[in-house]
Every structure is written in structure tokens, then in C-alpha cells.
């Protein structure tokens, strides 16, 4: 007779022991602080170079030239994301109860299941764009269009937005953070809501409407993570979402 624990992804995860709830949140904050610190240091490094070449520049010119420069932002993401994925893996190793692949639930999922979630994503993104259009808001956020326009190398922007950013964010939020919250009394529901909220809040460059949109996407990604018992679908969904957003940015940046 088949053991139901061995065939049910949720049951399998509950039978294993990740970091506890508070430890998970604390370590996740450490990862985010390191991520933003690397990004800030990247801005400072480029700022020092800018001021060295422009000794008469004032602070306003410095901020306008460096802090909002797409090349600087995407270089920061390209460095910070893989380093912080490594930091997450280090924290998993320190727990030493599960291998990283099992901790993060890097397990295969059937093609039919993935296609169902992609169909749901398509409906969600189309609905979001229709609502954005009806509210007379830009489909592509102006700040991201400007960052793309000033990225200098399109391949850098595409790598940061479509590869580095989504993989890091999914490993941290729907992988590491989700696992620790899910194993607590809050279960899947708490893991979905908390990771969605945390993921939305870190996007401080956007306004309330866009942060709310990201929160809804986070709930959708979290539901995919809970129902499939795997991180692979959420990474794929996130990558495709950012790919579509980057195409939209490219279209508006060229206009």
C-alpha cells in the first residue's frame, strides 16, 4: 500500500525540518540587507568615479546621473543576486538537516501542471494590463522605462531583469522564506501571504498601485509553490512575467 505522506508534496514538506519561523524571517532580512548593501556600494563606486571625472558636479546632478542610471542599477542586481543566492545556500547548509535542493523544493513538475499555471498567469497579466489601461496609467512603469533606456547594454538589462532578479527573489521568497513559514503553525496560507507581502514591500521604487499589483502576483506565485510543491514553476512564472515586462519596457523605451 502506498504511503500518502510519500505522494503528497505538502505532507512531505511538513515531515521535514527547515529553520523555524523567526529564524527564517531573521535570516531573510539579513539576505535582503546584504542585497541592498551590495546595490548601494555599486552606486557609491560609480558615484566616486563620476565625481572624480566631474569635480564640479553638485549633489543633485550626482543623484540624477548615478542613482537613476540603468547601467548602475543593473550592474548592482547582476552582482548582488547571485551572491545572495549563495548566502541563502550557506544558511541552508548551516541548518544541515536537508540538502539545498530538497530544502528549496527543486523537484520536477509535470508539463501539464506547468501549462495550467501559465494559463492562469496569462489571464492575470492580461487583466492587470486592462485595469492599468482603464485607470489611464502607463503599462510600463516610467522609472523602469528610464532605467532600460539608460542601461547602455541591452543584454545587461535583460540578464538582470529576466534571469538574476527572478531567480534570487524566488529562491529567497518562495524557496527559503516560504519553507520556514510553511513549517510553522501558519502553514501554506501564512507562507503565501507573508512572502507575497514581503516581496511586494521591497519594490520601494514603485507607487502603491504597482506594489499592490506585485502583491497579487506574489499570492499567485505562492499558490503555485504550495499546490505543486516545487520552486521550479514559480521561477518559470517569474521569469516569463519579467520577460513580458521587459518587452514592454523595450517598446516604450524606443518610443
Residue, then its C-alpha position, 0 to 999 in steps of 0.5 A: x500500500x502506498x504511503x500518502x505522506x510519500x505522494x503528497x508534496x505538502x505532507x512531505x514538506x511538513x515531515x521535514x525540518x527547515x529553520x523555524x519561523x523567526x529564524x527564517x524571517x531573521x535570516x531573510x532580512x539579513x539576505x535582503x540587507x546584504x542585497x541592498x548593501x551590495x546595490x548601494x556600494x555599486x552606486x557609491x563606486x560609480x558615484x566616486x568615479x563620476x565625481x572624480x571625472x566631474x569635480x564640479x558636479x553638485x549633489x543633485x546632478x550626482x543623484x540624477x546621473x548615478x542613482x537613476x542610471x540603468x547601467x548602475x542599477x543593473x550592474x548592482x542586481x547582476x552582482x548582488x543576486x547571485x551572491x545572495x543566492x549563495x548566502x541563502x545556500x550557506x544558511x541552508x547548509x548551516x541548518x544541515x538537516x536537508x540538502x539545498x535542493x530538497x530544502x528549496x523544493x527543486x523537484x520536477x513538475x509535470x508539463x501539464x501542471x506547468x501549462x495550467x499555471x501559465x494559463x492562469x498567469x496569462x489571464x492575470x497579466x492580461x487583466x492587470x494590463x486592462x485595469x492599468x489601461x482603464x485607470x489611464x496609467x502607463x503599462x510600463x512603469x516610467x522609472x523602469x522605462x528610464x532605467x532600460x533606456x539608460x542601461x547602455x547594454x541591452x543584454x545587461x538589462x535583460x540578464x538582470x531583469x529576466x534571469x538574476x532578479x527572478x531567480x534570487x527573489x524566488x529562491x529567497x521568497x518562495x524557496x527559503x522564506x516560504x519553507x520556514x513559514x510553511x513549517x510553522x503553525x501558519x502553514x501554506x496560507x501564512x507562507x503565501x501571504x507573508x512572502x507575497x507581502x514581503x516581496x511586494x514591500x521591497x519594490x520601494x521604487x514603485x507607487x502603491x498601485x504597482x506594489x499592490x499589483x506585485x502583491x497579487x502576483x506574489x499570492x499567485x506565485x505562492x499558490x503555485x509553490x504550495x499546490x505543486x510543491x516545487x520552486x521550479x514553476x514559480x521561477x518559470x512564472x517569474x521569469x516569463x512575467x519579467x520577460x513580458x515586462x521587459x518587452x514592454x519596457x523595450x517598446x516604450x523605451x524606443x518610443 
